[in-house]
Amino acid sequence: MKTIIAQLIDDFHERKRPVLFTRQTKMVQVPGKANVVIGMRRTGKTFFCYQKMQELLADGISITQMLYLNFEDDRLIGFTVQDFQAILDVYYGKYPELHDMKCYFFFDEIQSIAKWESFIRRLLDTENVQIYLTGSSSKLLSTEIATQLRGRSLITEIFPFSFPEFLKYHQLFEKSPTRWGAKTVSVLRKALRDYLEIGGFPEVQTLERNIRIEILQGYIDSVLLKDVIERHKVNNITAIKYLVRHLMNSPGSRFSVNKFYNSLKTMSVRCAKNSLYEYLDHLTDAYLFYRVPIHSRSEKSRMLNPTKIYTVDTGLLNAMTFRNSSNYGALLENLVFMQLRRHGYMIEYVNTKEGYETDFFARHPIKNEIKLVQVCWDMSDEKTFQRELRGLQTVMKALSLNSGTIVTYDDEASLDNNIVVIPIWKWLLLFK
């Protein structure tokens, strides 16, 4: 194993650095704490680490002071927790002078190695290193870090491109526009349509549609195989594929495991109900789906009411399902959810006793800000718009909130009671 590690270190130090697209997300560095970069596969976590390496090189740090290993490299098959010490032996054997200098270790997809957290904790306690970890499973955040790296880590989440990043990548706007002239608005409308269709995964941005769909479908297969089936030893492949297909076909809809369980029975697909709960946990752990519970102070109510399910990227939704104009509203709602989630909001949906609903009650745990957001494709259908408006007004009154937002595709207005109607392309750029 030492020979392989030595080869990987040499390869990294000799390799030409990739051309990078600078992400808006920033990584805060604190001595004594590991930086953990998490998110779904192919969102750009590795390149985000290369972005950090580039910043270090610009600050005068030598490339030999950096170490990068990808634990999904086939040459590391068979690597176990006992082999971690070999990394230090080989690295400091090559560069003994670095023992007295600050070094920067980047470990990619480290969750592939069982009991990795023990090694990282030892490094933090005994070596003069800054550690950067990446992983494609939220278990890297919720379980291992919470139990083994208590207070010893800082989390950075990487998502597919945001709308401003999409505009910058396609060289439409270097910075978010601040004026809304006719030309600017025309470009933004077209870009929003493209963003809704293509999504934000970096690799597929400039690909022809059929190839893009094939690659995005491959992402789903990769998540299922590596982050769910292999990692959690799932045996009922048929049931979990049906589950993914069902969730992809109904973004933003309420999901009940009981109802889906009964649907599988009608199709003669055998699966234990508890297994379905586990599969949903695994899929959300892999950052493919997100669950939104009902807003309630009662834990019993939160458990009994179905959750809403959203997908990490609208491009994935388009790659997995057939879309027509009648369900673009669901894509719009998914886009709004991801913007709130990207900015760190804790999100719930609200349903009042009278049956009125608002899509998103979003609270920021640090800034302690609350946003009440309703999503409506357009205002042309008076009956539909009035229903959405009435739902927002009722929830504002019930929760004693003095403002609300209705996000549309292209409509804009200021209504009574401090309610703002704003087009999605402007809301995504102005959101803070």
Summary of the structure (lengths in Angstrom):
residues: 432
radius of gyration: 23.4
end to end distance: 47.7
largest distance: 73.4
contacts: 1302
relative contact order: 0.09
helix: 51%
strand: 17%
